[in-house]
Amino acid sequence: MFVIGGFLLGAIGGGLRARARGGKLADILQYAVVHGLIFALMGLFLTIYLDRMLSV
């Protein structure tokens, strides 16, 4: 759940950031995808960390 939520949150934030900077559609999509992947990766690490800490 953290991975999916992180991707959606990052994509929305990245898209809004690019639009605020006056980017075109390609810029907005690129920012959304890259921010989504970064946040999804952070969510993956958080999931792995919590799984290891709670399954002791």
C-alpha positions as CSV (number, residue, x, y, z in Angstrom):
1,M,0.0,0.0,0.0
2,F,2.9,2.4,0.7
3,V,4.3,1.8,-2.8
4,I,1.0,2.6,-4.6
5,G,0.2,5.5,-2.3
6,G,3.7,6.9,-2.7
7,F,3.5,6.6,-6.5
8,L,0.2,8.4,-6.6
9,L,1.3,11.1,-4.2
10,G,4.5,11.7,-6.1
11,A,2.8,11.8,-9.5
12,I,0.3,14.4,-8.3
13,G,3.0,16.5,-6.6
14,G,5.3,16.2,-9.6
15,G,2.6,17.2,-12.0
16,L,1.6,20.2,-10.0
17,R,5.2,21.2,-9.6
18,A,5.8,21.1,-13.3
19,R,2.6,23.0,-14.1
20,A,3.5,25.7,-11.5
21,R,6.8,26.2,-13.4
22,G,4.9,26.7,-16.6
23,G,5.8,23.3,-18.2
24,K,4.2,21.9,-21.3
25,L,2.3,18.6,-21.3
26,A,5.5,16.5,-21.9
27,D,7.2,18.3,-19.0
28,I,4.3,17.7,-16.7
29,L,4.1,14.0,-17.6
30,Q,7.9,13.6,-17.1
31,Y,7.8,15.2,-13.7
32,A,4.8,13.2,-12.7
33,V,6.4,9.9,-13.7
34,V,9.8,10.6,-12.1
35,H,8.4,11.9,-8.9
36,G,6.0,9.0,-8.8
37,L,8.9,6.5,-9.2
38,I,11.0,8.2,-6.5
39,F,8.1,8.2,-4.0
40,A,7.2,4.6,-4.9
41,L,10.8,3.5,-4.3
42,M,10.7,5.2,-0.9
43,G,7.5,3.5,-0.1
44,L,9.1,0.1,-1.1
45,F,11.9,0.7,1.3
46,L,9.5,1.7,4.0
47,T,7.5,-1.4,3.5
48,I,10.6,-3.6,3.6
49,Y,11.8,-1.9,6.8
50,L,8.4,-2.2,8.5
51,D,8.1,-5.8,7.5
52,R,11.5,-6.7,8.9
53,M,10.9,-4.8,12.2
54,L,7.5,-6.1,12.9
55,S,8.1,-9.8,12.0
56,V,10.8,-10.3,14.7
